[in-house]
Amino acid sequence: MKKTYHVPVLILGRQTLFLLMCLFLFSAHASAEVVEKYKQGMHVVMTGTGSAFPDPQRAGASVAVIVDGTILQFDFGRGVMENMMLADINPLDVDYVFFTHHHFDHIASYDYFVISAWIGARQKPVRVFGAPGTQQMHDGAVNKMHASDYEFVQFITENWPPSINLKPTKEPPFQVNDVMPGVIIDTEKFKVTAVSTPHYPSKDKLSLGYRVDTKYGSVVISGDTGPSKALTELAMNADLLIHELVKPDPGMLKGGKFASKDFQKDAKRDFNKSQSKRPQTGHTSPSDLGKLANAANVKRLVAYHLAPYSSVDKAIEMVELYTGPRPGPHIWAEMTHAVKKYYRGPFVLAEDGMIFTISN
């Protein structure tokens, strides 16, 4: 059946919450219900569309998929919880977390989420999935980075006012699982499948792309990756492909690492073979993304993990080592043209807060 997509008004604001504010605000709504507009159907919320560098106009690359009120959060970049709230999602209501990989820009707000969900008196465990190293990352956040906060929450729990029945659990309410490619979880509402993607330069590290299948349709989230047959096959006939697009085609930049011939040459290599003497992380150019989307016959393509090419001055300055002199906003038109040269379907450069609804 034909699917319809709706993109509501762009959300551009930002909010900052402090730990004690979370304690006050979240504890009053520990059993909050998902708002009405998300209770039925399949909705995809762009909770972050930026890259590894700070960008006041984009949070870290992350996506929420909501299926009949169940919230699946893919990655937890900086600013994600604030963007959730702006999209009428209470972070306490997140049911599942899936990590594409463990680079800092995809996990930056996870530790904050763990502690704030805990002090917010979340009762039902959040189920967390990711490649090997996810359990280690979680344990490190709780027992090392936030060791003092762990003691703090234990203290306030032990000294909780007896007049208030609801209080934080004794331990953080999380169930964390290291997983490998394959079917990660299959429920009555949805099935999540993962494939290995070519992002890390070493085979010792695993990055994952995910597909969510439901009765309403299908969504694929790439995470960071170079072009790959596995992801193309995963995305076959998907209703929505959300794919990274952090670097331009050759010639679009006047300098910086992304414009270097070595970097572009390495981007073309087969990451399953050791053809390059200089290891390189995998990313996808506009032309390669257009070819991938066309080969996979996806119904709609959304690009995220976008660099601050046209952000505020200091964000652009900070990334110049990679992008060279200010490329200007025209680069978005060049990227779009390169994608559309190979892919004829609907294409969107994502912005934080965009919502796509998939329905029969």
C-alpha positions in Angstrom: 0.0 0.0 0.0 1.0 3.6 -0.6 2.5 5.3 2.5 2.0 8.9 3.4 4.6 11.1 5.1 3.9 14.2 7.1 6.7 16.6 8.1 5.4 19.0 10.9 6.8 22.5 11.6 10.6 22.5 12.2 11.6 22.6 15.9 14.6 24.9 16.3 14.7 25.8 20.1 17.0 24.4 22.8 16.5 23.9 26.5 19.0 23.2 29.3 18.1 21.1 32.4 20.2 20.8 35.5 20.4 17.7 37.6 18.2 19.1 40.5 15.6 20.3 38.0 15.4 16.8 36.7 14.9 15.5 40.2 12.0 17.9 40.7 10.4 17.7 37.3 10.8 14.1 36.5 9.8 12.6 39.8 6.4 14.3 39.5 5.9 12.5 36.1 7.6 9.1 36.6 4.7 7.3 35.0 4.0 9.8 32.3 2.0 8.6 29.3 3.1 9.0 25.7 1.2 11.9 24.2 -1.9 11.2 22.1 -0.3 11.9 18.7 2.2 9.0 19.2 -0.1 6.4 20.6 -1.0 4.9 17.3 1.0 4.5 14.1 4.7 4.7 13.3 6.5 8.0 13.8 10.1 8.9 13.2 11.5 11.9 15.2 14.8 13.4 14.2 16.2 14.0 17.8 19.6 15.1 16.4 21.0 15.6 12.9 24.5 17.0 13.6 28.0 15.5 13.3 30.9 14.9 15.7 31.6 18.7 16.1 29.4 21.0 18.2 26.7 22.8 16.3 24.2 25.1 18.1 21.7 24.4 15.3 22.0 20.6 15.4 22.1 18.1 18.2 24.1 14.9 17.9 23.0 12.3 15.3 20.1 10.4 16.9 16.7 9.1 15.9 13.5 8.1 17.8 11.1 5.6 16.2 7.8 5.4 17.9 5.5 2.4 17.2 2.0 2.5 18.8 3.4 4.5 21.7 6.5 2.3 22.2 9.7 4.5 21.9 12.8 3.1 20.3 15.8 5.5 20.6 18.7 5.0 18.2 21.9 6.6 19.6 22.1 9.3 22.3 24.0 12.2 21.0 24.4 15.6 22.7 21.1 17.5 23.1 18.9 14.5 22.5 16.7 14.7 25.6 16.1 18.4 25.1 15.0 17.7 21.5 12.8 14.8 22.7 11.0 17.2 25.1 10.5 19.8 22.3 8.9 17.0 20.3 6.5 16.1 23.2 8.5 13.0 24.2 9.3 12.5 27.9 12.7 10.8 28.1 11.3 8.7 31.0 9.1 7.0 28.5 11.9 5.6 26.3 11.5 1.9 26.2 14.5 0.8 24.1 17.9 2.2 23.2 19.9 0.9 20.2 23.5 2.1 19.6 24.9 2.1 16.1 28.4 2.4 17.5 30.3 4.0 20.4 31.9 7.1 19.0 31.5 10.0 21.4 29.1 12.0 19.3 26.6 9.1 19.3 26.7 8.4 23.0 27.3 11.9 24.5 24.0 12.2 26.3 23.6 8.6 27.3 25.3 9.0 30.7 23.0 12.0 31.4 20.0 9.9 30.4 21.0 7.1 32.7 21.3 9.3 35.8 18.3 11.5 35.1 16.0 8.5 34.3 17.2 7.0 37.6 16.6 10.1 39.8 13.3 10.6 37.9 12.1 7.3 39.4 11.9 5.4 36.2 10.6 1.9 37.4 10.5 -0.3 34.4 14.0 -1.1 33.0 15.1 0.5 29.8 16.4 -2.2 27.5 19.6 -1.2 25.8 21.3 -2.9 22.8 24.5 -2.3 21.0 27.6 -3.9 19.6 30.1 -5.5 22.0 31.4 -2.7 24.3 27.9 -1.4 25.1 27.8 -3.0 28.5 31.3 -1.7 29.3 30.3 1.8 28.2 27.2 1.7 30.5 29.1 0.4 33.4 31.8 3.0 32.9 29.2 5.8 32.9 27.6 4.6 36.1 30.6 3.4 38.1 33.4 5.6 36.9 32.3 8.8 35.2 29.3 9.2 37.6 30.6 7.4 40.6 29.8 10.4 42.8 26.3 10.6 41.3 25.8 6.9 42.0 26.5 7.5 45.7 24.3 10.6 45.6 21.3 8.8 44.3 21.8 5.9 46.7 21.8 8.6 49.5 18.7 10.4 48.4 16.9 7.0 47.9 17.8 5.9 51.4 16.6 9.2 52.9 13.5 9.6 50.7 10.5 11.3 52.4 8.3 8.5 53.8 5.2 10.5 52.7 6.1 9.9 49.0 5.5 6.4 47.9 7.2 6.6 44.5 11.0 6.9 44.7 14.1 6.0 42.6 15.0 2.3 42.4 18.0 1.0 44.3 20.0 0.5 41.1 19.7 2.3 37.7 16.7 0.8 35.9 18.6 -0.5 32.8 19.1 -3.9 31.1 22.1 -3.7 28.8 22.9 -6.2 26.1 25.9 -6.6 23.8 24.6 -7.9 20.5 25.8 -9.1 17.1 24.3 -8.6 13.6 21.0 -10.4 13.1 17.5 -10.0 14.5 17.9 -8.1 17.7 14.4 -8.2 19.0 11.0 -9.3 17.6 7.8 -8.3 19.3 4.1 -8.1 18.3 4.6 -4.4 17.4 8.0 -4.4 15.7 11.1 -6.3 14.6 14.6 -4.8 14.8 17.3 -6.2 12.6 21.0 -5.2 12.5 23.8 -5.5 10.0 27.5 -4.8 10.3 28.5 -1.5 8.6 31.9 -0.3 7.4 32.7 2.6 9.7 35.5 1.6 12.0 38.8 1.1 10.2 39.5 -2.0 12.2 37.6 -5.3 12.1 38.0 -5.5 15.9 35.3 -2.8 16.3 31.7 -3.4 15.2 29.3 -0.7 14.0 25.7 -1.5 13.2 22.9 -0.3 10.9 19.3 -1.0 12.0 16.0 -1.7 10.3 12.6 -1.5 12.1 9.7 -3.4 10.5 6.1 -2.9 11.6 2.6 -3.4 10.1 2.8 0.3 9.1 6.0 0.1 7.2 9.8 0.1 7.6 12.6 2.5 8.7 16.3 2.0 8.3 18.9 4.0 10.3 22.4 3.8 9.0 24.5 5.2 11.8 28.0 6.2 10.6 29.1 4.1 7.6 30.7 4.0 4.2 28.7 2.5 1.3 28.1 -1.2 1.8 26.2 -4.1 0.2 25.0 -5.1 3.6 23.2 -1.8 4.3 21.9 -1.6 0.7 20.3 -5.0 1.2 19.0 -4.1 4.7 17.3 -1.0 3.2 15.7 -2.8 0.3 12.2 -1.3 -0.4 12.2 0.5 2.9 9.6 3.2 3.4 12.2 5.5 4.9 16.0 5.4 4.9 17.8 7.7 7.4 21.4 7.8 6.3 24.5 9.7 7.3 25.9 12.4 4.9 28.8 14.1 6.7 31.2 14.7 3.8 30.9 16.1 0.3 31.9 14.7 -3.1 35.4 15.5 -4.4 35.6 19.1 -5.4 32.9 20.5 -3.2 35.4 21.8 -0.6 38.4 24.1 -1.1 40.5 22.5 1.6 40.6 20.5 4.8 40.8 16.7 5.3 37.5 16.0 3.6 38.9 17.6 0.4 42.1 15.6 0.4 42.7 13.1 -2.4 43.8 10.4 0.0 40.6 10.8 2.1 38.4 10.6 -1.0 40.3 7.7 -2.4 40.0 5.7 0.8 36.3 6.4 0.8 36.0 4.4 -2.4 37.8 1.3 -1.1 36.0 -1.9 -0.1 36.1 -1.8 3.7 35.9 -5.6 3.8 39.4 -5.7 2.2 42.7 -4.3 3.2 43.3 -2.2 0.1 44.4 0.9 1.8 47.7 1.4 3.6 46.2 4.2 5.7 43.2 3.1 7.8 40.2 5.4 7.5 36.8 5.6 9.0 34.0 5.0 6.6 31.5 7.8 5.6 29.3 8.2 2.6 29.4 11.0 0.0 26.3 12.4 -1.7 26.8 10.6 -5.0 27.4 7.3 -3.2 24.3 7.9 -1.1 22.2 8.5 -4.2 23.5 5.3 -5.7 22.8 3.3 -2.6 19.2 4.7 -2.2 18.5 3.9 -5.8 19.9 0.4 -5.6 17.8 -0.3 -2.5 14.6 1.2 -4.1 13.8 3.1 -0.9 10.6 5.2 -1.0 12.0 8.2 0.8 15.6 9.2 1.7 16.5 11.5 4.7 20.1 12.6 5.3 21.4 13.2 8.8 24.8 13.5 10.6 25.4 16.7 8.8 28.5 18.9 9.3 28.1 22.6 10.4 28.8 23.9 6.9 26.4 26.8 7.4 26.1 27.1 11.1 27.2 30.0 13.4 30.7 31.4 12.8 32.5 29.6 15.7 31.0 26.2 14.8 32.3 26.6 11.3 35.7 27.7 12.5 36.0 24.7 14.8 35.6 22.3 11.9 37.9 24.0 9.4 40.6 21.4 9.8 38.2 19.0 8.1 36.1 21.2 5.8 38.6 24.0 4.9 37.5 27.6 4.5 33.8 28.4 5.0 32.0 26.5 2.2 28.8 28.5 2.5 25.1 27.4 2.4 25.3 26.6 -1.3 27.0 23.3 -0.5 23.6 22.0 0.6 22.3 22.5 -2.9 25.4 20.9 -4.4 24.9 17.9 -2.1 21.2 17.6 -3.0 22.0 17.8 -6.7 24.6 15.0 -6.4 22.2 12.7 -4.5 19.3 13.4 -7.0 21.6 12.7 -9.9 21.3 9.0 -8.9 18.1 8.8 -6.8 14.8 10.1 -8.1 12.7 9.6 -5.0 11.9 12.2 -2.3 15.0 13.4 -0.6 15.3 15.6 2.6 18.2 17.2 4.4 17.1 16.6 8.0 16.7 19.3 10.6 16.3 18.7 14.3 12.7 18.1 15.3 11.4 16.9 11.9 8.8 14.2 12.3 7.9 11.6 9.6 4.7 9.6 10.0 4.4 6.3 8.2 0.9 4.9 7.7 -1.1 2.6 5.5 
